[in-house]
């Protein structure tokens, strides 16, 4: 009886949302959040062993892999993969998959560096990620038809000036912690908010995350994502820069995770809308 109940619990709250593309629920949302925190700690320790500096440069070098995750996610949306591979490309499993690939690439590059085959591991890491993303994007766009090209300039045209305004206002009022990498993170989340707003309000898409869905249903528009993002992300960035100044590695890795949570779904949303998926 207990085993059956446990199996039903796992199926209802974890397996079904992945296998059937259902919305998130409070149980799996909390679980994935805890696992993300544990994963960040584990990755931090591994990168320290590899003597890889976790700084803003490292965040930039990792960006192509975040884009790969979004592109693969859209390829899964377009039914370009079959089970079981299909399930690995569904959120949140794809985050762990991309992280595993990143670590495998770093381990390989570290060994090549020790052998004197390559110089700067960071540059090589960037090139591998960029090549992977270019290949993935080429495959996606060569097999799918772009039906709404206007989505690209619209999303960028709304998110970018808005992010610039937030950055300039913050600097104007002496928020010196609003440095460039934080501005990029703000842009990524406003980019995601804009893609959600356009998709929900104008193209009939639906939001799957628990809090976002509640707020959109309550207010009646996806535009609620803008204040929701700002009142969430700005305090988090402030806390990281003011309360973790002696732990820059932890802070930068946390910022990378926050950037991923904005940029990855934002790019996925935009690509899906452009391709009519």
Number of C-alpha atoms within 10 A of each C-alpha: 6 7 8 9 10 11 11 13 12 13 14 13 16 18 16 13 17 20 15 10 14 11 14 20 16 11 10 17 17 12 11 15 12 12 13 16 12 12 14 18 14 11 15 19 13 14 16 12 9 12 10 15 13 18 15 17 13 18 17 13 18 19 18 20 25 23 25 24 26 28 27 23 25 25 25 18 17 16 11 12 15 9 9 9 10 19 19 20 26 22 19 16 14 18 21 16 15 17 18 13 13 17 14 12 16 19 16 13 20 21 13 14 15 10 10 9 10 14 14 10 19 19 14 17 20 18 14 16 23 19 14 16 21 15 12 19 18 12 14 19 14 10 11 14 12 16 12 14 13 11 19 15 10 14 22 17 13 14 23 18 12 17 20 15 12 17 20 15 13 16 14 10 8 10 13 9 16 21 13 11 17 19 18 18 24 29 24 25 27 27 28 26 27 26 30 28 23 21 20 18 15 11 12 8 16 15 18 14 13 13 15 17 16 13 16 19 13 10 10 12 16 24 19 18 22 19 12 14 17 16 11 10 19 15 11 15 20 15 14 18 19 11 11 14 12 10 11 16 18 19 20 22 20 19 20 23 18 18 23 23 17 21 24 23 26 24 25 23 24 27 25 23 22 18 18 14 17
